[in-house]
C-alpha cells in the first residue's frame, strides 16, 4: 500500500496587526466579482487581492498578484514563520440539521503523486475545467494560496490533533462559522502528526482541480531544474480524520431542464414509490433523510418524495447521485446542473430557471470510506463538504 508524505513547512501568515475577520476570504471558486469588490472594500489587504486578481489587463494580473505578495512580505503585512510547523485548524458551527459541531484538522504539505499511483486518492469523478487560472497564479506567485481538503484513513488522528497548539488567530465568516488556527512547532508533536497521516492513504474530499494543478506545476519544476527535491513535490492541504464527528457532508442537489416535471414523474414512476412532500423548505434537508427518499421539487414549490424500490436498483451504488443517474436513463433530452442548498433549489425552480429540482441525501461517511477502500469513484458532485475552509489563514511558499 502506497502512503503519502505529510510534512511541516515555514508558513506565511498575516501579522498580528491584521484582523483575520477582514483579510481572510472564502475559496476562490465560490466567490463572484462582486464578492471580491466587497472583500477589498473591507480591507485592501484581503487575500483576494492575491488569490483572485481581477485587473482587466490580461495575464499581467498574475504578475501583479505576485508583486503584492512580495510587497506585503516586505511591509510586514505577511510574516514568515522562522521554522517549519503544522497548523491546527478548528471550526465551530451549526450544521444543516441544526446540530452544534466542532471539528479539527491540520494544515501541512501533502505529497503530490502521479494519477493512479496510490497514496492520495480521488473520491469522485470530476467535471472538466479548461481554465489555467490556478496554474498561472501558482507560476507567478510561487505559492500555494488555498488548501486541498484531504480525509485521512488513519484511526486516532483526531486524538493527536485535539490538544491545543500556539494560538495564531481566529475569524468568523459570513455564515457564522468560527475558524481557529493554532501553530504546532514542537518537534515531537510534529513527528507524531506527520507519522500518523503518512501511515495511511489520504482521500481528496475537495480540491481535485487544485491537486491536479499542483501535479502539473510539480512536473514543470522537475523539467526546469532536473530536481525531485523541491517544495513543489508537495502541496498545501488540510487533512482531517475520516470519521462522522469530524465531517459535515451536505448533498449537492440537481436541477433539470429540457423536460417537464410530469415527464420525469412518468419516467421515474416504475423505480420509486411516490408520496407528497408538501411545500419544500429548509427542513427538507433533514426530512429526505428521515424518509429515506429523494425529493422532486415542482415549479409551485411543492415536492414529491421518491423512495427507491430496491429491486430496481440492483447493482447501482448506494448513493442518491448514482440512483438519479440510473433513473435519468429513462428520460430523453434533459440538461443537468448542480446546486447546493434547499433554498437555492426552490428559488431556481419557482423562478423558472429550471424545470424541476431533485433533493438528494448526503453521502454517508461509511460510503466515502468504502469508496476509498475499494478504489471506486462516485458520480460527479456527489458530496459537498462544509463549512468551506477560509483562504488566507496560511500560505505555503514554494521558493524556499
N, C-alpha and C positions, 0 to 999 in steps of 0.2 A: 504493500500500500504506500503510495507516494504521499508525503505530507509537506506543507509549505513552511518556509521560514517566516517568522514574525519577529521583527526587530524594533528596538527603540531608535530614535533619531533626535538630533538637536532641533527642536521645533521653533518656528517663528510664531510669536503671539502678539496680540495688541498689548501695549503698555498699560500699566495700572491707571494711567491718566485718562484712558479712553473708556467710555461706557459701552459694555458689550450689548446692552439693550439698543444702542444707537448704531453700532457698527457691524453687528452680525446680521445675517440675511438668510432667507430660505434658499434651497438649492436652485442653481441656475435654470433648471429645466421646468420649474413650476412658477416662474415669475414673468410678468409681462413688461413691456416697455414702460407702461405707466407705473408699475411697481418699482422699477429701477429709479425712475424720477423721484418717486415719493421717498424711497430709501436714501437717496442722495440729498434730498431736501432735509432729512433728519440730521445727517452728518456727512460732510464731504469725504470723510474717511471711511464711509461704509464700504464693506468688502466688495460690493457690486462694482465699484469703480475699477477694480482689477478683474474680478471674476466674470462680470457681464459688461464688458466695454461696449458702449453704444454709439461712439462717434461715427459720423457719416463718411469718414474718409477711408473707407475700404480696409485693406489689410493693415494700414497704419494703426488701427485701433489696438491691435495686439502689441505692437511695439510701445504704444503709449501706456498700455496696461503694465508692461514690464518696467517702463520708466517710473510709473507711480510706485510700484513695489520697491524699487531701489531708493526712490526719494523718501518713502515712508520709513525705510530702514535707517537712512542717513539722518532723518529728522527725529528718530526715536518714537514714531507712531507705532512701529512694529519693533519688537525686540527679540533677538535670538537667544534661546536657552544656551547656557555655557556647556552643557553636557547632554548626551543622549538620554531621552526619557520616554516613558509612555504617558498617556493622558487618560485618566478615568473620565468617563462621560456618563452622567446620570440624568435621567429625565423623570419628572413628576408631572402627572397629567390625569385627566379623566377620559377613559376610552369611550368608544361609540356606544357601549351598552350602559354607560353611566358609572362604571366601576373606577375607583381611585387606584392608580397604578404607579409603581416606582420601578424603574429598570436601570441597569448599569452595564456598560460595555467599555471597551478600551480602544483608543486611537493609537495606531502604530503603523509600521511599514510592513505590508504583506507582499510576499514574493509574487512576481509576475511570471506565470508559467505559460507554456505553449498550449494552444487549444487542444483539448483531448488528452493532455499529458497527465491529468490527475492532480490531486492536492488542493486545487482551487476549482470548485465545480459550479457550473451554471445550474439554475433550478427551473428555468422555464425558457421556452422558445422566445426569441426576441424579434421585434419588428425592425426592419432595416432603417438605418439613419445615415443618409448620404452626406450630411454636413461635416465639415472638417473643423468646426469651431473649436472644440476642446483640444484637438491636436495642435492647431495653430497657436492657441493660447499657451499650451504647455511648452511648445517650442520657443515661444517668445519669453515667457517668464521663468522657465526652468524651475517650475514648482508644481506640486500637487496642491490645488486650492480647495478641493472638496473631496470627501472620502467616499470610497466604495463601502457598502454595508455588507458585512460578512456574518455568517452564522457558523459558530464552531460546534463540532460534534464532540468536543472534549467535555466529559462529565466532570462536574465540580468546578468549572471555570468561574461561575458566579461567586462561589465562596472565596476564591482568591481575590476577586475584584471588590467585594463588599467593604473591607476596611478602607477608611478614607485616606486620600493622599494629601499633598500640599495644595491648599485652596488656591485656585488661579482666578476664578471668576464665575459669574452666572448671568443669565438673562432670561427674560420671559418673552415668549413670542406672541404673535398676533392671535393665536388660538388659546392663549393662557397656559401653555406648556412651559415649565421651568427647566432650563438646561443648565447643568452644573458641571464644571470641568476642574479636575484636580491633577496635579503633576505627580508622577511616581518616578523618582530618580535613584532610590535606594537600590544598589546593585543586586542584593539578594532577591528583593521582590521583583525587580526587572527580570531576573533569570527565571523566576517561578512563572511569571506571566508568559514569557517567551516560550518556555518549555511546554506549558500547558497547551497553548494554541498550536505550537509546532508539532504536537504529538498526534493530531487528528486532522482530517481534511476540513476545509472551510467552504461553505456553500455561499455563493453570492446571492444575497437577498434583493439588493437594489444597487444599481450602478453597473450593469453589464456593459453598457456602452463605454463608461469611463474606464473600466478594466480593459476593454479591447483597445482603447486609445493608448493606455499605458503599455500594452504589448507592442503596438506599432512604434511608439516613442522609444521603447527599450531596444527594439531591433535597429532603429535608425542610429541610436547611440553606439550600439555594438559595431555597426558598419563604419561609422565615422572614426571610432577610436581603436577598434580591434580588441576592446576590453569587455570582459563579462563581470567586472568588479566595480561597477558604477552604481550610484544611487538609483538610477533608472531600472535596475533589476528588481526593485520593489516599488510599491505604490501605497499612498495613504489609504488606510482602511479603518473603519470602526468594526470591531468584532465583539459579538455577544454570544452567550451560550444558547443553543437551540433547545429551549425548554419553554413551556407555556408561560411561566411567570415573567419571563424576560422578553416576550414578544406581544405586540399588539398588531394583529393581522386583520385588516379590513378587506372587504371584497372590492374588486373593480367590476362595476356593473356594465351592462351592454345597452347600446342604443341601436335600433334597427330602422332603416329607411328603405324605401322602394317597394314596400309590400304592406297592405292594410292589416290592422290587428285581427280582423275576422279570418283572414287567410292564414295567419300564423296560428291562431287558435285551432283552425281546421286541420292544419298540418301537424300540430303538436298533440291533438286530442288522443290518438292511439297510444302515446307514450307517457302521458301524465294524467293523474286524477285532478280535475279542475274544481276549485271552490272559490267563492267570492272572498276578497280580501279587504273590502271597504275602501274608504278614502286613504290613499297612501301618505304616510307621514314619517318623521324621523324614527319613530318606534318600530317601523317595519324592518330596520336593520337587525333588530332582535327577534321579531316575530317570525321572520323567514327561517331562522334557526330553530325556533320552538316548533314550527310546523313541519320542519324537515322538507322544505319546499323552495323552489324558485318562485318568483312572482312577476307576472306580466303587468306592466303599467300602461293604462289606456289614456287616450287623449283627454278624457274628462277627469283625470286624476284618480280614478278608481283602479283597483287592481284585481288580479285573479291569481290565487295560489296555484302552483303547478307542482304537485307531488309526484316524483318519478315512479313509474311502475318498474320494479326491479327486473322483471323478466324482459323488459325492453332495452335494458342497458347492460346486458351480459357482455363482458369483455371491454367495457368502457371504464376508464379511470374513475375512481371515486372522487370526482371533482365536478362542481356545477359547471365550470367552464368547459369541461370535456363533454358533459351531458348536453349542454346547449349546442356545442359544436356538432355533436351527433344528431341532435334533433333538427338543426337547421339544414341538414342534407335533404329534408323533406320540403324545404321552402325554396322556390326558384327566385332568382334575380333580386337578391337583397343586398343592402350595404350595411356593414357592421362597423360600429365605432365604440370607443371605451370611455367610461366616465366613472369617477368615484363619488360617493356621497348620494344618499337617497334624495335629498333636496335638489341636487343638480339634475338627477334623472327626471324627477317630476317636472321641473322647470322646462327641461328640453322637450318633453312630450306634450305638456299642456300648451306650450307656446307654438307648437307646430314645427319646431326644428327637427324633431324625429317623429316617426310614425308610432313607434312603441318603445318602451324600455323593458329591460329584464333585470330584476334584482337577483343577485347571486348571494350565496352564503360564503363566509370567509373560509379559506383553506385551513384545515387543522394542522397543528404542529406535527402530529403523527404522520400526516400525509407528506409534509415537507421533508421530514426525516426519511420516510420511505423512498421518496424521490431521490434523495442523496444516496441512500444505501444501495439502491438498485440501479443507479446511474441513469435515471429517467429524466424526461423534461416535461413540464406542464405546458399547456397551451399558452400562447402569449397573453400577457396582462391577467394572470390568474391571481396574483397577490398584490396587496397594497400595504406596505409596512409603515406603520405610524408610531409616533409622530415623526415628521421629517427632521433629519439632523440639520443643525444650523451650519452654514458656511462662515468661516472667519474665526472660529474658536481656535483652530490650529492650522497652520500652513506648513507643508513639508518641502524644504528646498531640495533641489536636485543637482545643485552645483557644488555641494560641499560633502 
